[in-house]
Amino acid sequence: MRKIVIKVSVILFIIPSFCGCDTVNGLKNMLNCTFERKNIDNFRFAGVSLDNINSASDINLIDIAKITTAIVAKTAPVSFNVNLEGKNPNSSTAAIEQLKWILLLDDREVLNGNIVDKFSIPAKGSNTLPIDINLDAVQFLDGSTPESAFRLYQNITGKNTEQESTVTIKIKPTINGIEFPQYLTLKQTTNQK
């Protein structure tokens, strides 16, 4: 799986006289940081873990019954973690107060949210920020079988080897009460030839 790294290259247009030095320094630190989608894990469909499943035929009968029951009820309860890794080349800590995010699958918005817990990246180091996703993904299924649930898992996690799929995470951090002016986009297309 090819990792996509985005350099945070937002033009800093906040006038230093409007903001305190700590805010300007915090923004400069974040502008030098890089972010990448590290991985997606803890994927569950109707309560069934798919993380260690290599093909739809590996799903046991009890789990097939759970998935089938959910699909017949026209629900697709899905949960997983998107882990973003931030790397900080600065000599001081870079911190985010909150983070707005949008998850897209094949350029279709799946879900959005806002993390209000402070997240920091140590000086000359890195830190992983997990984003917990919970949704009803019934509109993203391409059928009404456990195989369609497994294909959805493959598309979201980037493990689909038969069909190209694009997973996009958009993030907008807030530092010292100042929100970035635009979303930063982390995009990954799987099965590129």
C-alpha positions as CSV (number, residue, x, y, z in Angstrom):
1,M,0.0,0.0,0.0
2,R,1.5,3.3,-1.1
3,K,1.5,5.9,1.7
4,I,0.4,9.4,0.7
5,V,2.1,12.2,2.5
6,I,0.8,15.7,2.4
7,K,3.0,18.7,3.2
8,V,0.9,21.2,5.0
9,S,1.3,24.2,2.7
10,V,-1.4,26.6,3.7
11,I,-0.5,30.3,3.2
12,L,-0.2,32.0,6.5
13,F,-2.3,35.1,6.1
14,I,-2.9,35.8,9.8
15,I,-1.3,39.2,10.7
16,P,1.1,38.8,13.6
17,S,-0.2,42.0,15.2
18,F,-3.7,40.4,15.3
19,C,-2.4,37.2,17.0
20,G,-0.1,36.6,19.9
21,C,3.4,35.2,19.4
22,D,2.4,31.8,20.7
23,T,-0.4,31.5,18.1
24,V,1.9,32.5,15.2
25,N,4.7,30.1,16.4
26,G,2.1,27.3,16.8
27,L,0.8,27.9,13.3
28,K,4.3,28.0,11.9
29,N,5.1,24.8,13.6
30,M,2.0,23.1,12.2
31,L,2.8,24.4,8.7
32,N,6.1,22.5,8.8
33,C,4.5,19.3,9.9
34,T,3.6,16.5,7.5
35,F,0.6,14.1,7.8
36,E,-0.1,10.7,6.3
37,R,-2.8,8.1,6.6
38,K,-0.9,5.5,8.5
39,N,-3.5,2.7,8.3
40,I,-7.1,1.7,9.0
41,D,-7.7,-0.9,11.7
42,N,-10.3,-2.3,14.0
43,F,-12.7,-2.7,11.1
44,R,-16.1,-4.2,12.2
45,F,-19.2,-4.9,10.1
46,A,-22.3,-5.7,12.1
47,G,-20.0,-6.5,15.0
48,V,-17.9,-8.9,13.0
49,S,-14.1,-8.1,12.9
50,L,-12.8,-8.3,9.3
51,D,-9.2,-7.2,10.1
52,N,-7.7,-10.7,9.7
53,I,-9.9,-11.9,6.9
54,N,-8.2,-12.4,3.5
55,S,-11.2,-13.3,1.4
56,A,-15.0,-13.5,1.8
57,S,-14.7,-17.3,2.0
58,D,-12.7,-16.9,5.3
59,I,-15.8,-15.6,7.1
60,N,-17.2,-18.3,9.4
61,L,-20.9,-19.3,9.4
62,I,-21.8,-17.5,12.6
63,D,-20.3,-14.2,11.3
64,I,-22.0,-14.7,7.9
65,A,-25.3,-15.0,9.7
66,K,-24.7,-11.8,11.6
67,I,-23.7,-9.9,8.4
68,T,-26.6,-11.3,6.4
69,T,-29.1,-10.4,9.2
70,A,-27.8,-6.8,9.2
71,I,-28.0,-6.5,5.4
72,V,-31.5,-8.0,5.2
73,A,-32.6,-5.5,7.9
74,K,-31.1,-2.8,5.5
75,T,-28.4,-1.7,7.9
76,A,-24.7,-1.8,7.6
77,P,-23.2,-0.9,11.0
78,V,-19.5,-0.2,10.3
79,S,-16.8,1.0,12.7
80,F,-13.1,1.4,12.2
81,N,-10.2,3.6,13.1
82,V,-8.4,5.8,10.6
83,N,-4.9,6.4,12.0
84,L,-3.2,9.6,10.9
85,E,0.5,10.1,11.7
86,G,1.8,13.6,12.1
87,K,5.6,14.3,11.9
88,N,7.1,17.4,13.4
89,P,10.5,18.6,12.1
90,N,10.5,21.6,14.4
91,S,12.5,22.1,17.6
92,S,9.3,22.7,19.6
93,T,6.0,20.9,20.1
94,A,3.2,21.4,17.5
95,A,-0.3,21.1,19.0
96,I,-3.8,21.0,17.7
97,E,-6.7,22.0,19.9
98,Q,-9.4,20.5,17.6
99,L,-9.6,18.8,14.3
100,K,-12.5,18.8,11.8
101,W,-12.5,15.9,9.4
102,I,-14.3,14.5,6.4
103,L,-14.1,10.9,5.2
104,L,-14.8,10.3,1.5
105,L,-14.9,7.0,-0.4
106,D,-14.6,7.3,-4.2
107,D,-15.2,11.1,-3.9
108,R,-18.5,10.5,-2.0
109,E,-18.7,11.9,1.5
110,V,-19.2,9.1,3.9
111,L,-19.0,10.9,7.2
112,N,-17.6,14.0,9.0
113,G,-16.8,15.0,12.5
114,N,-14.8,17.1,14.9
115,I,-12.2,15.9,17.4
116,V,-12.0,18.3,20.3
117,D,-9.3,16.6,22.3
118,K,-5.9,18.3,22.1
119,F,-3.3,16.5,20.0
120,S,0.4,17.3,20.0
121,I,3.4,16.2,18.0
122,P,6.6,16.3,20.0
123,A,9.6,18.3,18.7
124,K,11.6,16.3,16.1
125,G,9.1,13.4,16.5
126,S,5.8,11.9,15.5
127,N,2.5,11.0,17.0
128,T,-0.5,9.0,15.8
129,L,-4.0,10.4,15.9
130,P,-6.8,7.8,15.7
131,I,-10.1,8.9,14.3
132,D,-12.9,6.6,15.3
133,I,-15.5,6.2,12.5
134,N,-19.0,4.7,13.1
135,L,-21.6,4.8,10.3
136,D,-24.4,2.9,8.6
137,A,-22.8,2.2,5.2
138,V,-25.8,0.6,3.6
139,Q,-25.7,3.0,0.6
140,F,-22.1,1.9,-0.1
141,L,-22.8,-1.8,-0.5
142,D,-22.8,-3.2,-4.0
143,G,-25.0,-6.1,-3.2
144,S,-26.9,-7.9,-0.4
145,T,-24.4,-10.6,0.5
146,P,-21.5,-11.0,2.9
147,E,-19.2,-10.7,-0.1
148,S,-20.4,-7.1,-0.7
149,A,-19.6,-6.4,3.0
150,F,-16.1,-7.8,2.5
151,R,-15.6,-5.7,-0.7
152,L,-16.7,-2.6,1.3
153,Y,-14.0,-3.5,3.9
154,Q,-11.4,-3.9,1.1
155,N,-12.3,-0.6,-0.5
156,I,-12.1,1.4,2.7
157,T,-8.9,-0.2,4.0
158,G,-7.2,-0.2,0.5
159,K,-6.9,-4.0,0.3
160,N,-9.0,-4.3,-2.9
161,T,-6.8,-5.8,-5.6
162,E,-9.5,-6.1,-8.2
163,Q,-11.0,-2.7,-8.4
164,E,-9.6,0.8,-8.0
165,S,-10.9,2.7,-5.0
166,T,-10.0,6.1,-3.5
167,V,-10.2,6.9,0.2
168,T,-9.8,10.6,1.1
169,I,-9.5,12.1,4.5
170,K,-9.8,15.9,4.8
171,I,-8.6,17.6,7.9
172,K,-8.9,21.2,9.2
173,P,-6.9,21.8,12.5
174,T,-7.5,24.6,15.0
175,I,-4.4,26.0,16.8
176,N,-4.6,28.5,19.6
177,G,-8.2,29.3,18.7
178,I,-7.3,29.9,15.0
179,E,-8.8,27.5,12.5
180,F,-6.9,26.7,9.3
181,P,-8.5,28.5,6.3
182,Q,-9.0,25.4,4.3
183,Y,-9.1,21.6,4.5
184,L,-5.9,19.6,4.0
185,T,-6.5,16.6,1.8
186,L,-4.9,13.2,2.3
187,K,-5.9,11.0,-0.6
188,Q,-5.0,7.4,-1.4
189,T,-6.0,5.4,-4.5
190,T,-5.7,1.7,-4.3
191,N,-4.9,-0.8,-7.0
192,Q,-3.0,1.7,-9.1
193,K,-1.3,0.1,-12.1
